Amino acid sequence: MSVATERSWVGDGARRALALGATALLMGSFLAVLSNVTDVAGGTDRLVLFVAGSLLAATVLARFLPAALAPVLAAGLFAVGLWGYIQAVPNGELLLRSFDAVRADVIALLTGLSILRIAEAGVWAIGFAPAPTFLTWYLALRRHYVASAISGGVALGFFVLTGDAGPIVALVGVVGAAGVVGFGELERHRGSVGQVETLVAVLAAMIVLAPLVSVVPGGAADPMVSSGSGGPETIEAGLLTGGDEVSVQGSISLSPKVRFTVESENQEYWRVASYDRYTGQGWVRTGDDRPYNGSLAGPPGDATRLTQTYTTEMSLSIMPAAWKPSTVSGDPADDARVTSLAGLQPDGTLANGTSYTVTSQRPNWTADELRSAGEDYPDGIRGRYTQLPESTPERVANRTDRLTSNADTPYDTARTIERWLEGSKNYSLDVDRPDGSIADSYLFEMNAGYCTYYATTMATMLRTQDIPARFVTGYTPGQRVARDEWVVRGLDSHAWVEVYFPETGWVRFDPTPAESRSAVEESNLENARAGNESNVDTNRSEDGEWTPTPEATPAGGSDDTGSSASDTANPAGLQRAAEQDAPDAANGSATPAGGGAAGGTTSATDSSPLPELPSPSREQVAFGLVALVGLAAGAHRTGLAERLYRALWLRYWPSGSPTETTEAAFERLEYLLADEHRPRRDGETPREYLAAIDADDRARRVGALFERAHYGEAVSDADATEARALVDELRGERTPVLGRFRRSRERGPDSI
């Protein structure tokens, strides 16, 4: 094999490797989505096994299976995966659905329904993965690069439409698809190394420049890489406008504006939504909504009837209701919908001034009843409400095990976790959202947070103990303006936890420190009033909180909060004796009793810590690496890398013997002369070369010293110093023309 042929073969192999690498990048984009689904819903091991099997089958079959049969085999794999999913659905539910219902589900997926909302999302992901993985890899191996890019692109595009592929994943997939086609075509047409370098630089530029524009496929324009310069959104927007998904936010603010008023016999938490699937970064509600048909089932145990009438003070897209709603009346009831977790939702938006009435069946219980409730949970409750992402660090369970080692019942476990979170973390609205698991970060790395952090962490800790728990959003009672009326503002929006007990149902636990939160909210409202902000009061709320006239409570009776047991025994009590210092209203934080951050102590005499340098996120590191690769390819392609190297090389003189210094001097001289005139030709002696280009006396002197050193005659230190000085002098007088040396070499040895 000739040298030229060998070099061509090596080049083809490199281009082939780049094309297959781009194919792997494309497949990695949609497999990353599926991996995230199985991490949350379970089944990652089986997903890896199925993907590995698909890749192996594609690699083997690419040797002899005709390309026309590959789509048929992929369709068969997809059908098998779909059948496996249907079989996994409890009671074969999908088999009983009409064609129109199935079609509606497909349309919903294509218009934004997240895969994570599917009850058996993990099984769905495992069944989906083999078909596109097999077909994309098979087609690339058979050098059908365009078809391979289309196959992988369709799979990725599907997840873009469902909203499960974020902007970064979508961008990586697009770059991978472009690389498959680009490198594949270069391989087929034997493109040059320079063309390969150009394509690498262009693809890197696509990735690096994309975050500078606001492009989110199928959604609102949001930057792909946040600069963090935007102001915090309200906690209400983060909790109550997310629909079927809630993502835990970073720093947030409070809105003092009135949202609605409530007429009720007792004060309650005005519940809006609940979520069952924890993703590590937020919460998702699985299952489908259904129309309200006139009544809802009550809780499994004894309950007290509670009637509430809500009147909106602005347009709202929510329907608050005390747990557990059983009937709804008023105009919104005609089109109301019921979520899979028995919450209420309006069909559209409730206009300002809209009223509706909800009758709820509030579960009755005592602490002793909950302690003796046992753990005989109904079918489906344990599996659905003890789910955790497979990537949840083991230390979360270990910490919870130690913390609750003396708790004998689920109720005692819940109360222990609730009290520990209340007393061990600072309450603050100014926090940095962690990149990893929210619960893990809040337990071990964060000293402060607000309700979503408290509630998410408590629910996660309970689930590590196989206790069914879920994340709930809504509003605290608000400002009481009469015996049976409350004014609820945006700053009353809140998140808490519900824990399931057999024969009772869902019971509320609130691990957020009540005093700290209330003080921050009150400070926010006072500041809004002082600033004459609009819509922060109604006619009845300007005079402050209404205080009931003290009345004797009959023996064995209950107070007017409606609690069935004292606050000490009742975790659902609306006020809790949190042993907190007064909060700092200026920054919205409070410090637990004893001062200092959780897990440590501080002293007033402690010196201020040095400011921490900001650490880059994983996305920023990845973009930095891509930028370096692109810059390296571009610099090599344009010759900039060589010119920069030569510029440093000309100025650097290695230490060595006089002979080595003299030879290095001539090597640098030859580079300067090649850039100014032409390179020395093969077989041309230094003396012949210098004569041919009519070099000046200094260059000829360096050439003479080089011949003496190179051909065995001794040179002295003085000779080496002279050669080095002459070359430095010539370098200082001549500025090499950028790119000239490289272009002269490309023209060939006969060019001048």
C-alpha positions in Angstrom: 0.0 0.0 0.0 1.5 3.4 -1.0 1.9 6.2 1.4 -0.8 8.3 -0.5 -3.2 5.4 -0.4 -2.6 4.8 3.3 -3.2 8.4 4.1 -6.4 8.4 2.1 -7.6 5.3 4.0 -6.8 6.9 7.3 -8.7 10.0 6.3 -11.7 8.0 5.3 -11.6 6.2 8.6 -11.5 9.5 10.5 -14.4 10.9 8.6 -16.4 7.7 9.1 -15.7 7.9 12.8 -16.9 11.5 12.9 -20.1 10.5 11.1 -20.8 7.7 13.5 -19.9 9.9 16.5 -22.5 12.4 15.3 -25.0 9.6 15.0 -24.3 8.7 18.6 -24.8 12.3 19.6 -28.1 12.4 17.9 -29.2 9.1 19.5 -27.9 10.4 22.8 -30.2 13.4 22.7 -33.5 11.4 22.5 -32.1 8.6 24.8 -31.3 11.3 27.4 -35.0 12.1 27.5 -35.9 8.5 27.9 -33.3 8.0 30.5 -34.7 10.9 32.5 -38.2 9.4 32.2 -37.0 6.0 33.6 -35.0 7.7 36.3 -38.1 9.3 37.5 -40.7 6.6 36.8 -38.4 3.5 37.2 -36.9 1.1 34.7 -33.4 2.5 33.9 -31.7 -0.9 34.0 -34.2 -2.4 31.5 -33.8 0.7 29.3 -30.1 0.2 29.2 -30.5 -3.4 28.4 -33.0 -2.8 25.6 -30.9 0.0 24.1 -27.8 -2.2 24.2 -29.7 -5.0 22.6 -30.9 -2.7 19.8 -27.4 -1.4 19.1 -26.0 -4.9 19.0 -28.8 -6.1 16.7 -28.3 -3.1 14.4 -24.5 -3.7 14.3 -24.9 -7.4 13.4 -27.8 -7.0 10.9 -26.1 -4.1 9.1 -23.8 -6.7 7.6 -26.5 -8.6 5.7 -30.0 -7.2 6.3 -31.3 -5.3 3.2 -32.0 -1.7 3.9 -35.6 -2.0 2.8 -36.3 -4.4 5.6 -34.9 -2.3 8.4 -38.0 0.0 8.7 -40.2 -3.1 8.8 -38.2 -4.5 11.7 -38.2 -1.2 13.5 -42.0 -1.0 13.1 -42.2 -4.5 14.6 -40.1 -3.4 17.6 -42.3 -0.3 18.1 -45.5 -2.5 18.0 -44.0 -4.9 20.6 -43.1 -2.0 22.8 -46.6 -0.5 22.5 -48.2 -3.8 23.4 -45.9 -4.2 26.4 -47.1 -0.7 27.6 -50.8 -1.6 27.1 -50.3 -4.8 29.1 -48.7 -2.8 32.0 -51.7 -0.4 32.3 -53.8 -1.6 35.3 -56.8 -3.7 34.2 -56.0 -3.3 30.6 -57.5 0.2 30.7 -56.2 1.2 27.2 -57.9 -1.8 25.6 -61.3 -0.5 26.7 -60.7 3.0 25.4 -62.4 4.1 22.2 -60.4 5.1 19.1 -61.3 8.7 19.6 -59.9 8.7 23.1 -56.6 7.2 22.0 -56.4 9.6 19.2 -57.0 12.5 21.7 -54.1 11.2 23.8 -51.8 11.1 20.8 -52.8 14.7 19.9 -52.2 15.8 23.5 -48.7 14.3 23.4 -47.9 16.1 20.2 -49.1 19.4 21.6 -47.3 19.4 24.9 -48.4 16.6 27.2 -45.3 15.4 29.0 -44.4 11.8 28.9 -44.0 12.0 32.7 -47.8 12.6 33.0 -48.4 9.0 31.8 -49.0 6.7 34.8 -46.7 4.0 33.4 -44.2 6.4 31.9 -41.2 4.1 32.6 -42.7 1.2 30.7 -43.6 3.5 27.9 -40.1 4.8 27.6 -38.6 1.2 27.6 -41.1 0.2 24.9 -40.3 3.2 22.7 -36.5 3.2 22.8 -35.6 0.1 20.7 -37.2 1.2 17.4 -35.5 4.6 16.8 -32.3 3.4 18.3 -32.1 0.3 16.0 -33.1 2.2 12.9 -30.9 5.3 13.4 -27.7 3.2 14.1 -28.4 0.6 11.4 -28.9 3.3 8.7 -25.7 5.1 9.8 -23.7 1.8 9.6 -25.1 1.2 6.1 -24.0 4.8 5.1 -27.5 6.0 4.6 -26.7 9.1 6.6 -29.6 11.3 5.6 -32.1 8.6 6.4 -30.3 8.0 9.7 -30.6 11.7 10.6 -34.3 11.7 9.7 -34.9 8.7 11.9 -33.2 10.1 14.9 -34.6 13.6 14.2 -38.2 12.3 14.2 -37.7 10.7 17.6 -36.1 13.8 19.0 -38.8 16.0 17.4 -41.5 14.0 19.1 -40.0 14.8 22.5 -39.6 18.4 21.6 -43.4 18.5 20.9 -44.2 16.8 24.2 -41.9 19.3 26.0 -39.7 16.6 27.5 -36.7 17.6 25.4 -35.4 20.9 26.8 -33.6 23.5 24.6 -30.1 22.1 25.4 -31.1 18.6 24.5 -32.8 19.7 21.3 -29.8 21.8 20.3 -27.4 18.8 20.8 -29.7 16.7 18.8 -29.9 19.2 15.9 -26.1 19.5 15.9 -25.8 15.7 15.9 -28.2 15.4 12.9 -26.3 18.1 11.0 -23.0 16.2 11.8 -24.4 12.9 10.6 -25.3 14.4 7.2 -22.2 16.6 7.0 -19.6 14.2 8.0 -21.4 11.4 6.2 -21.3 13.3 2.9 -17.7 14.2 3.4 -16.9 10.5 4.0 -18.9 9.4 0.9 -17.2 12.1 -1.3 -13.8 11.8 0.3 -13.7 15.4 1.6 -10.5 17.0 2.6 -9.2 17.4 6.2 -9.8 21.1 5.8 -13.5 20.6 5.1 -13.8 18.4 8.1 -12.2 21.0 10.3 -14.5 23.6 8.8 -17.6 21.5 9.6 -16.4 20.9 13.2 -15.9 24.7 13.7 -19.4 25.4 12.2 -21.1 22.8 14.4 -19.4 24.1 17.5 -20.4 27.7 16.5 -24.0 26.5 16.3 -23.9 25.2 19.9 -22.0 28.2 21.3 -24.0 30.9 19.5 -27.4 29.4 20.0 -27.7 30.5 23.7 -27.3 34.1 22.6 -30.7 33.9 20.8 -34.1 33.1 22.3 -35.2 29.9 20.5 -37.2 27.3 22.2 -39.0 25.0 19.8 -42.7 25.0 20.3 -42.6 27.4 23.3 -42.1 30.9 24.5 -38.8 32.5 23.8 -36.5 31.9 26.7 -32.7 31.9 26.7 -31.2 28.4 26.6 -28.5 29.4 29.1 -29.8 31.7 31.7 -27.6 34.6 32.7 -29.3 34.9 36.1 -29.9 38.6 35.6 -33.7 38.4 35.6 -35.6 39.4 38.7 -37.3 36.7 40.8 -40.8 35.7 39.9 -43.5 35.4 42.5 -43.9 32.3 44.5 -47.6 32.3 43.4 -46.6 32.2 39.7 -44.2 29.4 40.3 -46.7 27.3 42.2 -50.1 28.0 40.9 -49.8 28.6 37.2 -47.8 25.5 36.3 -50.8 23.4 35.5 -49.8 19.8 35.6 -46.2 20.5 36.5 -44.4 22.5 39.1 -40.7 23.3 39.0 -39.0 24.4 42.2 -37.7 27.9 41.6 -34.8 29.9 42.9 -35.2 33.4 44.5 -38.8 34.6 44.4 -40.8 37.5 45.6 -44.3 38.0 47.1 -47.3 39.7 45.6 -49.5 41.7 48.1 -52.4 42.0 45.7 -55.8 40.5 46.6 -56.7 37.4 44.7 -60.1 36.3 46.2 -62.2 36.4 49.3 -63.7 33.4 51.1 -66.8 33.1 53.2 -66.5 29.9 55.3 -67.6 28.6 58.7 -64.0 27.8 59.6 -60.6 28.9 58.3 -58.7 26.4 56.2 -55.9 26.1 53.7 -57.5 26.9 50.3 -56.2 24.0 48.3 -55.5 24.4 44.5 -53.5 21.4 43.2 -51.6 18.3 44.3 -48.8 16.4 42.6 -47.8 12.7 42.9 -44.6 12.3 40.7 -41.4 13.7 42.0 -38.8 14.4 39.3 -35.9 15.6 41.5 -36.3 19.2 40.2 -40.1 19.5 40.6 -43.4 17.7 40.6 -45.8 16.3 38.0 -49.4 15.2 38.3 -50.0 12.0 36.4 -53.3 10.9 34.9 -56.1 12.7 32.9 -58.6 15.3 34.0 -62.3 14.6 33.7 -65.4 16.8 33.6 -67.1 17.5 36.9 -70.3 15.4 37.0 -72.1 16.9 39.9 -70.4 15.2 42.9 -67.2 13.8 44.2 -66.5 11.0 46.6 -65.7 11.9 50.2 -62.7 10.7 52.3 -62.7 7.1 53.5 -63.3 7.9 57.1 -65.5 10.2 59.2 -65.7 13.8 58.0 -67.2 17.2 58.8 -69.1 19.2 56.2 -67.6 22.6 55.4 -69.1 25.1 53.0 -67.1 27.8 51.4 -68.0 30.6 48.9 -65.2 32.1 46.8 -65.4 35.5 45.0 -62.6 36.4 42.7 -61.1 39.9 43.0 -59.2 39.5 39.7 -59.1 37.1 36.8 -58.0 33.6 38.0 -57.3 30.3 36.2 -57.6 28.3 39.4 -60.5 27.0 41.6 -59.4 26.9 45.3 -61.3 24.5 47.6 -60.8 23.1 51.0 -60.0 19.4 51.1 -61.9 17.3 50.3 -64.3 18.9 47.8 -67.5 17.0 47.2 -69.9 19.4 45.4 -69.5 22.6 43.5 -72.2 25.1 42.6 -72.3 28.4 40.7 -71.5 29.2 37.0 -68.0 27.8 37.1 -69.3 24.4 38.1 -70.9 23.9 34.7 -67.5 23.6 33.0 -65.3 22.6 35.9 -62.9 19.7 35.6 -61.6 17.3 38.2 -57.9 16.3 38.2 -56.7 12.7 38.6 -55.9 13.7 42.3 -59.5 15.0 43.0 -58.6 18.7 42.7 -60.8 21.3 40.9 -59.9 23.3 37.8 -62.0 25.8 35.8 -62.4 25.5 32.1 -60.5 28.7 31.1 -60.4 31.8 33.3 -62.7 33.0 36.0 -63.5 36.6 35.5 -63.2 39.2 38.2 -66.2 39.1 40.5 -67.0 35.4 39.7 -68.5 33.5 42.7 -68.8 29.7 43.3 -69.6 27.6 46.3 -67.8 24.4 47.3 -69.0 21.9 49.9 -66.0 19.9 51.3 -65.9 16.8 53.5 -63.1 17.6 56.0 -61.6 14.4 57.5 -62.0 14.1 61.2 -59.1 12.6 63.2 -57.1 12.6 66.3 -53.4 12.0 66.8 -54.1 8.7 68.6 -56.3 7.6 65.6 -53.5 8.3 63.2 -50.9 6.6 65.3 -53.1 3.4 65.2 -54.0 3.7 61.5 -51.4 1.2 60.5 -49.9 0.7 57.0 -52.5 -1.2 55.2 -52.7 1.2 52.3 -55.2 0.6 49.4 -54.0 -0.8 46.1 -52.2 1.8 44.1 -51.6 4.3 46.9 -48.2 2.9 48.0 -46.8 2.5 44.5 -47.9 5.9 43.3 -47.1 8.0 46.3 -43.8 6.5 47.4 -42.1 6.9 44.0 -38.7 8.6 44.0 -36.2 9.1 41.1 -33.6 6.3 40.9 -30.9 9.0 41.1 -32.0 10.2 44.5 -28.8 10.0 46.6 -28.9 7.2 49.2 -27.8 9.7 51.9 -31.4 11.1 51.9 -32.8 7.8 53.1 -29.9 7.3 55.5 -30.4 10.7 57.1 -34.1 10.1 57.4 -33.5 6.7 59.0 -31.4 8.2 61.7 -33.7 11.1 62.3 -36.8 8.9 62.7 -35.2 5.9 64.4 -37.4 6.4 67.5 -40.6 6.9 65.6 -42.8 3.8 65.8 -45.6 4.8 63.4 -46.0 6.7 60.1 -47.7 9.5 62.1 -44.8 9.8 64.5 -42.3 9.7 61.5 -44.2 12.5 59.8 -44.3 14.7 62.9 -40.6 14.1 63.6 -39.6 15.2 60.0 -42.0 18.1 60.2 -40.7 19.5 63.5 -37.0 18.9 62.4 -37.4 20.8 59.2 -39.2 23.6 61.0 -36.3 24.1 63.5 -33.3 23.2 61.4 -33.5 25.5 58.3 -33.8 29.2 57.9 -36.8 30.7 56.1 -35.7 32.8 53.2 -37.1 33.8 49.7 -33.6 34.6 48.5 -32.0 31.3 47.5 -30.0 29.8 44.6 -31.8 26.9 43.0 -29.6 23.8 43.0 -28.8 21.8 39.9 -29.3 18.3 41.4 -32.0 16.8 43.6 -33.9 19.5 45.4 -34.5 17.4 48.5 -30.9 16.2 48.7 -29.5 19.7 48.2 -31.8 21.2 50.8 -30.9 18.5 53.4 -27.2 18.6 53.0 -26.1 21.8 51.2 -28.6 24.6 51.8 -29.2 26.5 55.0 -32.3 28.4 53.9 -35.4 28.1 51.6 -39.1 28.7 51.4 -42.2 26.5 51.4 -41.5 24.6 48.2 -38.1 23.5 49.5 -39.6 22.5 52.9 -42.5 20.6 51.4 -40.5 18.8 48.7 -37.9 17.7 51.2 -40.5 16.4 53.7 -42.4 14.5 51.0 -39.1 13.0 49.8 -38.0 12.0 53.2 -41.4 10.3 53.9 -41.2 8.4 50.7 -37.8 7.0 51.6 -39.7 5.4 54.6 -42.4 4.0 52.3 -45.0 6.4 53.6 -47.3 7.8 50.9 -46.9 11.5 50.7 -47.6 14.2 48.0 -46.8 17.8 47.3 -49.7 20.3 47.5 -50.1 23.9 46.5 -52.7 26.5 47.4 -53.2 29.4 49.8 -53.0 29.8 53.6 -56.2 31.2 55.2 -55.2 34.8 54.5 -56.5 37.9 56.5 -59.6 37.3 58.6 -61.9 40.3 58.2 -65.0 38.9 59.9 -66.1 35.8 61.8 -66.7 33.9 58.5 -64.7 35.9 55.9 -61.1 35.9 54.7 -59.2 38.0 52.2 -56.5 36.0 50.4 -53.6 37.7 48.6 -50.8 36.5 46.4 -48.4 36.4 49.3 -50.6 33.8 50.9 -49.7 31.3 48.2 -48.1 28.3 49.8 -47.0 24.6 49.4 -47.3 21.8 52.0 -47.5 18.1 52.3 -50.3 15.6 52.5 -49.7 12.1 54.1 -52.1 9.2 53.6 -53.5 7.3 56.5 -55.8 4.2 56.1 -59.4 4.9 57.1 -58.8 8.6 57.2 -57.3 9.6 53.8 -55.0 12.6 53.2 -53.9 14.7 56.2 -52.1 18.0 55.9 -48.6 18.5 57.3 -46.8 21.9 57.0 -43.0 21.9 57.7 -42.5 25.6 56.9 -42.0 27.7 60.0 -45.3 29.5 60.5 -44.0 32.5 62.4 -41.1 33.2 60.1 -43.3 33.0 57.0 -46.1 35.1 58.5 -43.7 37.8 59.6 -42.2 38.1 56.1 -45.6 38.3 54.5 -46.8 40.9 57.0 -43.7 43.0 56.3 -44.3 42.8 52.6 -48.0 43.9 53.0 -47.0 46.8 55.2 -44.5 48.0 52.6 -47.1 47.7 49.9 -49.6 49.8 51.9 -46.9 52.4 52.7 -46.1 52.6 49.0 -49.8 53.1 48.1 -49.9 50.0 45.8 -53.2 49.3 44.3 -55.4 46.2 44.9 -53.8 45.2 48.2 -56.9 45.7 50.3 -60.7 45.4 50.1 -63.1 47.6 52.0 -63.1 45.2 54.9 -59.3 44.4 55.1 -58.0 47.9 55.7 -58.8 47.9 59.4 -56.5 44.9 60.1 -57.2 41.4 61.4 -60.6 40.7 62.9 -60.3 39.3 66.4 -63.2 37.1 67.8 -64.6 37.8 71.2 -63.3 35.2 73.6 -65.9 32.6 74.4 -65.8 29.7 76.8 -65.3 26.4 75.1 -67.5 23.6 76.3 -65.7 20.6 77.8 -64.8 18.1 75.1 -65.7 20.6 72.4 -63.5 22.1 69.6 -62.3 25.7 69.1 -63.5 27.7 66.1 -60.5 26.7 63.9 -62.2 23.4 63.3 -59.3 21.4 64.4 -60.3 18.0 65.8 -57.4 18.0 68.2 -55.1 20.6 69.8 -52.3 22.1 67.7 -49.8 20.1 69.7 -51.3 16.9 68.5 -52.8 18.0 65.2 -50.2 18.6 62.5 -53.0 20.2 60.4 -53.4 23.1 62.8 -53.2 26.5 61.3 -50.8 28.0 63.8 -47.8 26.3 65.3 -45.5 27.3 68.1 -42.3 27.6 66.1 -39.4 28.5 68.3 -38.0 31.1 66.0 -36.3 34.4 66.5 -37.9 37.5 64.9 -37.4 37.4 61.1 -35.4 39.9 59.2 -38.1 41.5 57.2 -35.7 43.4 55.0 -34.3 40.2 53.3 -37.2 37.9 54.0 -35.3 35.5 56.2 -35.5 34.2 59.7 -33.0 32.4 61.9 -33.9 29.4 64.0 -33.6 29.6 67.7 -30.0 29.4 68.8 -28.8 31.5 65.9 -26.7 30.3 63.0 -27.3 28.1 60.1 -28.6 24.6 60.3 -26.1 22.1 61.4 -23.7 24.6 62.9 -23.3 27.7 65.1 -22.1 31.2 64.5 -20.8 34.0 66.7 -21.0 37.7 66.4 -17.2 37.9 66.7 -16.7 35.6 63.7 -14.8 37.3 60.9 -16.7 37.6 57.6 -16.0 34.7 55.3 -14.3 35.4 52.0 -16.7 35.7 49.1 -17.2 32.5 47.2 -16.3 32.5 43.6 -19.3 31.5 41.4 -19.0 27.9 40.2 -20.0 27.2 36.6 -23.0 25.0 36.0 -22.8 21.8 34.1 -24.3 23.5 31.0 -21.7 26.3 31.2 -18.8 23.7 31.4 -20.2 21.8 28.5 -20.6 24.9 26.4 -17.0 25.9 27.3 -15.6 22.6 26.2 -17.5 22.8 22.9 -16.3 26.3 22.3 -12.7 25.1 22.9 -13.1 22.3 20.4 -14.6 24.7 17.8 -11.9 27.2 18.4 -9.2 24.6 18.0 -10.7 23.3 14.8 -11.1 26.8 13.4 -7.6 27.8 14.4 -6.1 24.8 12.8 -8.2 25.3 9.6 -7.2 28.9 9.2 -3.6 28.3 10.2 -3.9 30.6 13.2 -2.8 27.8 15.6 0.4 27.3 13.6 1.1 31.0 13.3 0.6 31.5 17.0 2.9 28.5 17.7 5.6 29.8 15.4 5.4 33.3 16.9 6.2 31.8 20.3 8.7 29.4 18.8 10.7 32.2 17.1 11.1 33.9 20.5 11.9 30.8 22.5 15.5 29.5 22.6 16.0 26.1 24.1 19.1 25.6 26.3 21.7 23.3 24.9 25.2 23.0 23.5 26.6 25.5 21.1 25.9 23.0 18.2 22.2 22.6 19.2 21.8 26.4 19.5 23.4 27.0 16.1 21.2 24.4 14.5 18.1 26.0 16.2 19.1 29.4 14.9 19.3 28.1 11.3 15.9 26.4 11.7 14.3 29.7 12.7 16.1 31.5 9.9 14.8 29.0 7.4 11.2 29.6 8.6 11.6 33.4 8.3 13.1 33.1 4.8 10.4 30.6 3.7 7.7 33.1 4.7 9.6 36.0 3.0 10.6 34.1 -0.2 10.0 30.3 -0.5 10.7 27.1 1.4 13.9 25.2 0.8 13.3 22.4 -1.7 14.1 18.8 -1.2 17.8 18.1 -2.0 18.7 21.7 -1.9 21.7 22.5 0.4 21.5 25.4 2.8 24.2 27.2 0.8 22.4 26.7 -2.6 19.1 27.8 -1.0 20.6 31.0 0.4 22.2 31.8 -2.9 19.0 31.1 -4.8 16.9 33.6 -2.8 19.8 36.1 -2.7 19.9 36.2 1.1 21.8 39.0 2.8 25.2 38.6 4.5 23.7 38.0 8.0 21.7 35.1 6.7 24.7 33.7 4.9 26.8 34.0 8.0 24.2 32.0 10.0 24.2 29.4 7.2 27.9 29.1 7.3 27.9 28.6 11.1 25.1 25.9 10.6 27.2 24.0 8.0 30.2 24.0 10.4 28.0 22.7 13.3 26.0 20.3 11.3 28.8 18.7 9.4 31.0 18.0 12.4 33.2 21.0 12.8 33.2 22.5 16.3 31.4 25.8 17.0 32.1 27.8 20.1 29.8 29.5 22.5 30.6 32.8 20.8 29.6 31.3 17.4 26.3 30.1 18.9 25.6 33.5 20.5 26.4 35.2 17.2 24.0 33.0 15.2 21.2 33.6 17.8 21.8 37.3 17.8 21.7 37.5 13.9 18.5 35.6 13.8 16.9 37.8 16.4 18.0 40.8 14.4 16.5 39.5 11.2 13.3 38.5 13.0 12.9 42.0 14.4 13.3 43.6 10.9 10.9 41.3 9.1 7.1 40.8 10.0 6.0 37.6 8.4 2.9 38.0 6.2 0.0 36.2 7.8 -0.7 33.0 5.9 2.1 33.5 3.3 4.2 30.6 4.4 1.2 28.2 4.5 0.0 29.3 1.0 3.4 28.9 -0.5 3.6 25.3 0.7 0.2 24.6 -0.7 1.3 25.8 -4.2 4.1 23.3 -4.2 7.9 23.2 -4.3 8.2 25.1 -7.6 6.4 28.2 -6.3 8.2 31.3 -5.4 
